[in-house]
Amino acid sequence: MRKTLLLCVSLLITPLIVQADETTKAKTYSFGVVPQFSSERISRTWEPILELLEKETGLSFELSGSLDIPAFERTFTKGVFDFAYMNPYHAIVAHESEGYEPIIRDVGRSLYGIIVVKKDSAFSTVEDLDGKKVAFPAPNALGAALIPRAEFSRKHGIDVEEMYVGSHSSVYLNVALGLASAGGGVQKTLSQQPEQISSQLKIINKTQEVPPHPVTAHKRVPDDVKKAVRDAFLKIAATETGAKLLKKVPIKSAGESSIGDYQLLTDMKLDEFYVK
């Protein structure tokens, strides 16, 4: 846990105000991140960002890891995280169950899922995968599993053998090794795979586009703290160093967010395919 240097408070301020300020600053806020990547990679990406947030806000943050996506879901549905970076449908579920509110998201791009197969595969359309084994990171990985599974059923009218392998990287590896006929992922994670893996794969389908992952805040977090964190993200994103760090998340263009940004996902009625 990092220690935040507390600024000396003028004796002219009333003791009551001093106590409230010190209590806020003394608290360490937990920050969860959906485990799309390995824990090492998440730490390398987010620790420098949290350090900048601490510098800008005077608050203290602790990165809170999750073994896999289902573990992350169990944690946020109990309201454990103070802040969390989560997929858009998680944001809907977390808002309904624990009052999490989106405060920041990437406003410069959209999220969509992809279906990949081996380059030398005979599969060229989603319909070709009927009855075949398809790898997914986890049932509720939005772009990589939840939307594809819904579209397989509603749009393409196929049934597949679902194979859950824990991460996006494992999906691509299983397809490259021929252990699955196809796999679900997203463009960003595919582009970040080693060349010896990505070069063996081709994309045969893209899903509907939706707004990307937000940073959310639990309802218990004071409004002034939410505002401070939101404003700090925007300030960090406006710097060259901060922009480079956020790009690794990936957040290309940070902007304010609210639960209304994700109404499209509610309209898609994905709850039928969401695994609790």
C-alpha positions, 0 to 999 in steps of 0.5 A, a space after each residue: 500500500 502506498 503512503 500518501 503525504 498529508 498536507 499540513 492543514 492551517 490551524 485556522 480551519 475548524 477541527 471538524 473540517 480537519 478531521 473530515 479531510 484527514 479521514 478522506 485522505 487516510 482511506 485507501 481506495 481499492 481499484 479493481 480491473 477486469 482480468 483480460 490479461 495476465 496479472 503481471 500485465 495488468 499491474 504493469 499497465 495500471 500501477 503507473 496510472 494509479 500513481 499519477 492519480 495519487 499525485 493529482 488527487 492526494 488520495 491513496 489507491 490499491 490495485 485489487 487483482 482477480 484470478 479470472 473474470 468470474 472471480 472479478 464478477 463475484 467481487 464487484 457484485 458484492 460491492 468490494 471494489 471502490 473503483 473498477 475498470 469493467 466491461 460495459 455489460 458488467 457496468 450494467 450489472 454492477 449499477 443494478 446490483 451495487 450502484 456503481 456509476 461509470 465516471 470515465 470511458 474511452 470516447 474515441 472508439 467503440 468495442 466490438 467482438 471478433 471471431 477468429 479461426 486458423 488461417 488455413 481453416 476451411 471456416 469462412 463464415 459464422 454459420 460454418 461453426 455450427 456444432 463446432 468447438 469455440 473457445 471463449 475467455 469466460 461466459 460474460 466477457 462482453 465482446 469476446 463471448 457474451 455478444 458473440 454467443 447472443 449473435 450465434 443464437 439470434 442472428 446466425 441460428 447456430 449452436 456451438 460447443 462452448 469452451 472456456 479457457 480463462 483469458 483472451 490470450 488462451 483463446 488465441 493459443 487454443 485456436 492456433 494449436 487447433 484445440 478449438 475450431 474458432 475463438 472469441 476475442 476483441 481487436 485490441 487483444 488480438 493485436 497484442 498477441 505474439 506474432 507467432 500466434 496472431 500470424 496464424 489467425 484470421 478474423 471471420 466475423 465482427 459483432 455489433 459495436 458498443 461503447 467501451 469499458 468504463 471506470 466505475 465508482 461504487 455508490 459509497 464513494 463520496 461525490 467529491 472523491 468521484 469528481 476528483 478521480 474523474 477530473 484527474 483522469 481527464 488531466 492525466 489524459 491531456 499529458 503526453 506521459 498520461 496519454 501513453 499510459 492510458 493507451 495501454 489500457 486501452 483508453 485512447 481518448 478519455 471522456 466523462 461517462 454515465 450509465 446512460 452511455 450503456 442503454 444500448 446494452 440494456 436494449 440488447 437484452 443480453 441478460 438471457 445469455 449472462 451467466 450468474 
